[in-house]
């Protein structure tokens, strides 16, 4: 094999490794979103600051167990009482006579 052929083979191998790694990062992001569903209110915001490369090996494989631990750690760090971004229920029962719209409608009738 000539030096040029060796260089071409090395470039191909490097390109393939980089492609596997990039694909792994995309899979890691999707896996993070799936694991964070119902646990984190804004997984996309978390993804902006997380280095997913730590969870992808050279073969492009994602360490799902470690990603799961990260999501659990982030969910545990949320302030207590946070229900994952759900809006709390409002007041219950019938409105009283102090309801502005109802009192305005009575005046105009």
C-alpha positions in Angstrom: 0.0 0.0 0.0 1.4 3.4 -1.0 1.5 6.4 1.3 -1.4 8.0 -0.6 -3.5 4.9 -0.2 -2.7 4.8 3.5 -3.7 8.4 3.9 -7.0 7.8 2.0 -7.8 4.7 4.2 -7.0 6.7 7.3 -9.2 9.6 6.2 -12.1 7.2 5.4 -11.7 5.5 8.8 -11.6 8.9 10.6 -14.7 10.1 8.6 -16.6 7.0 9.5 -15.7 7.3 13.2 -16.8 10.9 13.2 -20.1 10.0 11.5 -20.8 7.3 14.1 -20.0 9.8 16.9 -22.3 12.4 15.4 -25.1 9.9 15.0 -24.6 8.8 18.6 -25.0 12.4 19.8 -28.3 12.6 18.0 -29.4 9.3 19.5 -28.3 10.5 23.0 -30.3 13.7 22.6 -33.4 11.7 21.7 -32.8 9.3 24.5 -32.4 12.2 27.0 -35.7 13.7 25.8 -37.5 10.4 26.2 -36.0 9.8 29.7 -36.8 13.3 30.8 -40.5 13.2 29.7 -42.6 13.8 32.8 -39.6 14.4 35.0 -38.2 17.7 33.6 -40.3 20.6 32.5 -37.9 21.7 29.8 -35.7 19.0 28.5 -34.6 21.2 25.5 -33.2 23.8 27.8 -31.3 21.2 29.7 -29.9 19.8 26.5 -28.4 23.2 25.6 -26.0 23.0 28.6 -25.3 19.2 28.8 -22.3 17.8 27.1 -23.8 14.6 25.5 -20.4 13.6 24.3 -19.7 12.2 27.7 -22.5 9.7 27.2 -21.4 8.5 23.7 -18.4 6.2 23.1 -16.1 6.1 20.0 -18.4 3.5 18.4 -21.3 5.9 18.6 -23.1 3.9 21.3 -25.1 5.7 24.0 -24.7 4.9 27.7 -28.5 4.9 28.4 -28.0 3.9 32.1 -25.7 7.0 32.7 -28.2 9.2 30.9 -31.0 7.9 33.1 -28.9 8.6 36.2 -28.4 12.2 35.0 -32.1 12.7 34.4 -32.9 11.4 37.9 -30.2 13.7 39.4 -31.6 16.7 37.5 -35.2 15.8 38.5 -34.1 15.5 42.2 -32.4 18.9 42.1 -35.7 20.6 41.1 -37.3 22.7 43.9 -39.6 20.7 46.1 -43.2 20.9 45.1 -42.4 21.0 41.4 -44.6 18.6 39.7 -42.7 18.5 36.4 -44.1 21.7 34.9 -47.8 21.0 35.5 -50.0 24.0 36.2 -51.7 23.7 39.6 -55.4 23.5 39.8 -57.3 26.8 40.3 -60.0 27.7 42.8 -62.9 25.4 43.3 -66.6 26.1 43.8 -69.1 28.5 42.4 -68.0 32.2 42.2 -69.4 34.5 44.8 -71.3 37.8 44.3 -68.0 39.6 44.1 -67.3 38.3 40.6 -66.8 41.4 38.4 -68.3 40.1 35.2 -71.4 38.7 36.8 -72.0 41.9 38.7 -71.5 44.0 35.5 -74.0 41.8 33.6 -76.6 42.3 36.4 -76.3 46.0 36.1 -76.8 46.1 32.4 -79.9 44.0 32.4 
